[in-house]
Amino acid sequence: MIRFVLAALLMAIAGSAAAQTKPNPANAPGAADTKVRLQTLGYTDVHDLRRGADGQWTAKATRGNVEKSVTASPNGSVIAR
C-alpha cells in the first residue's frame, strides 16, 4: 500500500513539474524565419543568431558594407545598432 501511495505521489509531482514548462508559441519565428526576414530587409552575412529569454533574436549582419548588431522582435520589428 505504501508503494502505491509513493508511486501516485511521484506521478503527481512529475505531472505538475511538466505542466509548468512554457511551450513555444506556434506563431513565434524560428532561427530560419528570422534569418530570411533579415535577408529580405537587405542584410547579408547574418551570423551569431541567438534567441533571448524574451523571445527576441539578436544577430550580427552586414548592410551597406557595415556590420551591425541587429535585434528582431517576435512582432516583426527590426532594430539595427
N, C-alpha and C positions, 0 to 999 in steps of 0.2 A: 504494500500500500504506500509506503514512504517513497519507493522508487517511482511509482505512478505520479505522486504529487510533485516530486522533484522534476520529473520529465515534463509535466504540464507547466510548471513554473518556468523552466528553461525555455520552453517553446514560447511562452507569453513574453518573456523578456526579449528573446530574439525577434519576435514579431514587432514589438514596439520599437526596437532599435532600427529595424529595416524601414519602418514607416516614417522615421524622422529624416531620412535622406531626401533631398530635393531632386526630382528628375529634371533633366534638361528639357526646357520647353521645345515643342516641335517646331516652332517658328524661329527659334534662335539660330542665327547664321553660324555655320561651322568655319573652319580654317579655309577650306577651299572656296566657299562662298565669299568670305571676306577678301581673299586674295584677288578673286575675279572682280569684285566690286572696286577695289583699289586700282586694278589694271584698267577698268573701263573709265576711271576718272583720270587716266593719263599717267599713273605711277608705274614705274618699271623697277626691276630688280628688287622685288618685295622679299624681304628676308627677316629672320628673327621674329616671326609671327607668334605671339603668345596671347592667351586669353587670361584676363584678370578675374579675380573673385567677383567683381561687379558685372561681369559679362562683356566688358569692353575688350576689344582686340587692340594690341599695340604691335607696331612693326617698324622696321626701317625700310624706306623706299626712296627711289630716286624719281625726281620730276624736274625737268628742265636742267639736267646735269647737276642737280644739287640734291644731296642725300638729306632726307628729313625724317624725323620721328613722327609717325602717323598713329592716330587713335581713331578707331572705328567703333561707334556705339551700336548696340543691338537695334536701335530705331532707324539706322541708316546714315546718320550724320558722320562726317569725317573731319577731323581736325589735324592739321599738319603744323609742326613746330620746327 
